[in-house]
Every structure is written in structure tokens, then in C-alpha cells.
Amino acid sequence: MLQVEDTGTGIHPDVADKIFDPFFTTKEPGKGTGLGLSTSLTIVKSHGGHIRASSVPGQGASFRIYLPVTAGPGPESAPVAAADLPKGAGETVLVVDDEPAIRLIAQRTLESRGYRVLLAADGAEAIATFRAQYQSIALVMLDMTMPVLDGVPTIQALARIDPTVRIIAASGIHANEQAARAASPRVTQFIPKPFTAEMLLRAIRQALA
């Protein structure tokens, strides 16, 4: 059991049964996607576990993550050596995601493998950056669920600016793959969230090829 607590305002009883619903959020528009707890629950369930939440309004919240134990060590997959991961050759990748941590991890991963990285926090920023530098941008990787301007209209705008643009869509919601591919034939790859460095690098190498 892993327990996570905070000392915030707590969860009001009226919304306690909705906190794991995709896209449900009590934050102001543009401040959150409502996918954090939904994604966390999906990950925990994929490992055979579950989450219990408890809260007293005004006294914070507590989440207990329960994972099954095993009688002995389970099978371990061999780690992928860094030397086996695809490398870039100085290509510029525009990473578009409203989550700062994802932008940072993607940037560090790509730069460590020889790519140049540009960052955007939403669709509007991505379009402005792409319009100014599209001739030097080899590929765009973007999240499908963002504030200000969502994934589908962003994809369509990028394709209008440059009909040859290469786009990788990413989302924690599998249904978004169909929406991304329907938005433009320039979406050649889709990676589900959460993704590993290996998944990201191989998707980019395949899209560039």
C-alpha cells in the first residue's frame, strides 16, 4: 500500500464520486485537464490494484494505492540499452503539451539523443511557433487534450500551414487516436500516455523515416 496525502482544501462530498471521471476537474478553465486521477487509476488497475480516496473538507485528502503482492520475484524484462535507442541527426521537434513535466521529460529525452527541441504549452502557442519556424521543424508531437486550443484544430491548422508536416499525436485516451488520424493524414503515429522514452524515440524515428 502506498499512501499519498496533502494539506489542501479537501474534496467536497458532492464531487467525491466524480474525481476519477475523465475530464472532471474543479480547477478554473485552462488550469487542469481532469485527467490526472483518471490516468492514475488506469495505471494502477493495469497492475491489478485499486485506489481508495478519503477527505475531510478543509483538512486535505488522502489516497491509498493498493497493489497485489507476489510470492516471489516476477519476470523482469531486459532493459533497453541507451545505445540501442534511435538517435536523431539534429532534426527539430516541436513538443506540444500543457503538462510542464511531460514537456521537460520529452525535451531531455530528445536532446540526449541528438534532436533539437522547441516547446509549446497549448495549441495556440504551437501554431504561432510552427508558423514562424515551420521550414526548420521536422516533426510535431502534440497532446490531444489541451486548454486554449485542442488537438484536432491544432493538427488541422498545422497541416494548412505546411501540408507536408509530420505529426505524432499523444493521449491517455485511446479514442483520441481515431480523432487525431481523422483530423489529417499527416498524423502518422499515435503514442498512448503514459509512454516510455523508448516508445517516444521509436515513434519519432519511424515518423521521420
PLY file of the C-alpha trace (Angstrom):
ply
format ascii 1.0
element vertex 209
property float x
property float y
property float z
element edge 208
property int vertex1
property int vertex2
end_header
0.00 0.00 0.00
1.26 3.46 -0.98
-0.39 6.43 0.70
-0.29 9.99 -0.63
-1.65 12.89 1.42
-1.93 16.65 1.06
-2.96 19.53 3.30
-5.15 21.35 0.80
-8.81 22.29 0.88
-10.00 18.70 0.64
-12.66 17.16 -1.57
-16.25 18.27 -1.17
-18.66 15.34 -0.62
-20.79 16.48 -3.57
-17.98 15.69 -6.03
-16.21 12.84 -4.24
-17.77 10.21 -6.51
-16.66 12.06 -9.66
-12.96 12.70 -9.03
-11.81 9.69 -11.08
-14.05 10.53 -14.05
-12.10 11.57 -17.17
-12.12 15.35 -17.72
-13.77 16.10 -14.36
-11.99 18.98 -12.63
-12.79 21.66 -10.09
-9.99 23.88 -11.35
-10.52 27.04 -13.34
-10.67 26.77 -17.16
-7.19 26.31 -18.55
-5.74 25.23 -15.18
-6.25 21.49 -15.49
-7.47 18.76 -17.84
-9.20 16.50 -15.32
-7.10 13.52 -16.47
-4.62 13.17 -13.61
-6.61 10.93 -11.30
-8.27 9.12 -14.21
-4.87 8.25 -15.67
-3.52 7.25 -12.25
-6.44 4.88 -11.71
-5.96 3.35 -15.16
-2.29 2.69 -14.43
-2.97 1.19 -11.01
-5.75 -1.04 -12.38
-3.43 -2.27 -15.13
-1.24 -3.67 -12.33
-4.19 -5.38 -10.64
-4.61 -2.73 -7.95
-7.10 -0.09 -6.88
-7.23 3.34 -5.24
-9.23 4.50 -2.23
-9.69 8.20 -1.58
-10.75 9.87 1.65
-11.05 13.52 2.56
-12.37 15.95 5.13
-13.19 19.35 3.60
-10.68 21.89 4.80
-8.24 19.23 6.02
-6.75 17.82 2.84
-7.15 14.50 1.09
-5.60 11.05 1.30
-5.22 8.47 -1.46
-4.27 4.87 -0.75
-2.95 2.83 -3.67
-3.22 -0.91 -3.17
-1.12 -3.23 -5.36
-1.06 -7.03 -5.24
1.91 -8.81 -3.70
3.61 -11.83 -5.23
5.11 -14.94 -3.67
8.45 -14.25 -5.31
10.18 -12.03 -7.80
8.26 -11.69 -11.04
9.71 -11.89 -14.53
11.85 -8.93 -15.43
12.10 -7.59 -18.93
15.60 -6.79 -20.08
16.25 -3.04 -20.01
16.83 -1.39 -23.35
20.39 -0.15 -23.59
20.74 3.50 -24.47
22.94 2.52 -27.39
20.01 0.59 -28.89
17.65 3.57 -28.89
17.21 5.55 -32.12
19.27 8.69 -32.47
18.46 11.93 -34.20
20.69 13.89 -36.53
19.92 17.40 -35.38
16.29 17.41 -36.54
13.99 19.92 -34.83
10.97 18.52 -32.97
8.17 20.75 -31.67
6.74 19.23 -28.47
3.25 20.48 -27.57
1.79 19.56 -24.17
0.08 21.50 -21.40
1.83 19.45 -18.69
5.21 21.05 -17.81
6.65 17.74 -16.55
5.89 15.98 -19.83
7.45 18.81 -21.85
10.57 18.69 -19.68
10.96 14.90 -19.87
10.40 14.87 -23.63
12.89 17.69 -24.10
15.60 15.98 -22.05
14.99 12.64 -23.75
15.13 14.06 -27.27
18.07 16.37 -26.71
20.06 13.50 -25.21
19.53 11.57 -28.46
20.58 14.31 -30.84
17.39 16.26 -31.55
16.76 19.99 -31.26
13.58 20.72 -29.31
11.04 23.54 -29.35
8.28 23.65 -26.71
4.67 24.88 -26.67
2.16 24.68 -23.82
-1.03 24.68 -25.90
-2.35 24.61 -29.44
-2.33 28.38 -29.96
1.31 28.64 -28.91
2.17 25.66 -31.11
0.60 27.26 -34.19
2.45 30.54 -33.60
5.77 28.75 -33.14
5.20 26.50 -36.14
4.16 29.37 -38.42
7.38 31.21 -37.57
9.73 28.22 -37.91
7.94 25.52 -39.92
10.68 25.34 -42.55
13.12 24.08 -39.92
10.70 21.86 -37.94
10.95 18.21 -38.95
8.15 16.89 -36.76
5.46 17.93 -34.27
4.49 15.80 -31.29
1.32 17.06 -29.60
-1.10 16.14 -26.87
-4.72 15.76 -27.94
-6.27 17.33 -24.82
-5.11 20.87 -24.09
-6.58 24.16 -22.90
-6.92 27.19 -25.19
-6.87 25.11 -28.39
-7.35 21.36 -28.51
-5.51 18.74 -30.54
-7.83 18.39 -33.54
-7.99 22.08 -34.57
-4.26 22.39 -33.88
-3.50 19.49 -36.21
-5.70 20.98 -38.92
-4.05 24.39 -38.58
-0.55 22.93 -38.76
-1.46 20.98 -41.90
-2.77 24.16 -43.54
0.49 25.99 -42.81
2.60 23.11 -44.12
0.82 20.27 -45.99
3.94 18.10 -45.59
4.16 18.39 -41.81
4.80 15.17 -39.87
2.68 14.86 -36.71
2.70 12.41 -33.80
-0.38 12.57 -31.57
-0.30 11.52 -27.91
-3.11 10.92 -25.43
-4.11 8.93 -22.39
-7.49 8.34 -24.03
-7.31 5.67 -26.72
-10.38 7.00 -28.55
-8.36 10.11 -29.39
-6.25 8.11 -31.83
-9.15 7.91 -34.27
-9.89 11.61 -33.86
-6.26 12.51 -34.47
-5.95 10.41 -37.61
-9.28 11.72 -38.91
-8.10 15.30 -38.42
-5.31 14.95 -41.00
-3.45 12.24 -42.92
-0.28 13.98 -41.69
-0.76 12.24 -38.32
1.40 9.21 -38.98
1.92 7.96 -35.42
-0.05 7.79 -32.16
1.53 7.07 -28.79
-0.58 6.32 -25.70
0.13 8.05 -22.42
1.98 7.32 -20.27
4.76 6.50 -22.72
8.36 5.49 -22.23
11.44 7.14 -23.70
11.83 4.13 -25.98
8.26 4.47 -27.30
8.77 8.16 -27.97
12.11 7.77 -29.72
10.97 4.88 -31.91
7.76 6.68 -32.90
9.73 9.78 -33.91
12.29 7.77 -35.87
9.51 5.91 -37.71
7.63 9.13 -38.48
10.78 10.79 -39.84
11.52 7.76 -41.97
0 1
1 2
2 3
3 4
4 5
5 6
6 7
7 8
8 9
9 10
10 11
11 12
12 13
13 14
14 15
15 16
16 17
17 18
18 19
19 20
20 21
21 22
22 23
23 24
24 25
25 26
26 27
27 28
28 29
29 30
30 31
31 32
32 33
33 34
34 35
35 36
36 37
37 38
38 39
39 40
40 41
41 42
42 43
43 44
44 45
45 46
46 47
47 48
48 49
49 50
50 51
51 52
52 53
53 54
54 55
55 56
56 57
57 58
58 59
59 60
60 61
61 62
62 63
63 64
64 65
65 66
66 67
67 68
68 69
69 70
70 71
71 72
72 73
73 74
74 75
75 76
76 77
77 78
78 79
79 80
80 81
81 82
82 83
83 84
84 85
85 86
86 87
87 88
88 89
89 90
90 91
91 92
92 93
93 94
94 95
95 96
96 97
97 98
98 99
99 100
100 101
101 102
102 103
103 104
104 105
105 106
106 107
107 108
108 109
109 110
110 111
111 112
112 113
113 114
114 115
115 116
116 117
117 118
118 119
119 120
120 121
121 122
122 123
123 124
124 125
125 126
126 127
127 128
128 129
129 130
130 131
131 132
132 133
133 134
134 135
135 136
136 137
137 138
138 139
139 140
140 141
141 142
142 143
143 144
144 145
145 146
146 147
147 148
148 149
149 150
150 151
151 152
152 153
153 154
154 155
155 156
156 157
157 158
158 159
159 160
160 161
161 162
162 163
163 164
164 165
165 166
166 167
167 168
168 169
169 170
170 171
171 172
172 173
173 174
174 175
175 176
176 177
177 178
178 179
179 180
180 181
181 182
182 183
183 184
184 185
185 186
186 187
187 188
188 189
189 190
190 191
191 192
192 193
193 194
194 195
195 196
196 197
197 198
198 199
199 200
200 201
201 202
202 203
203 204
204 205
205 206
206 207
207 208
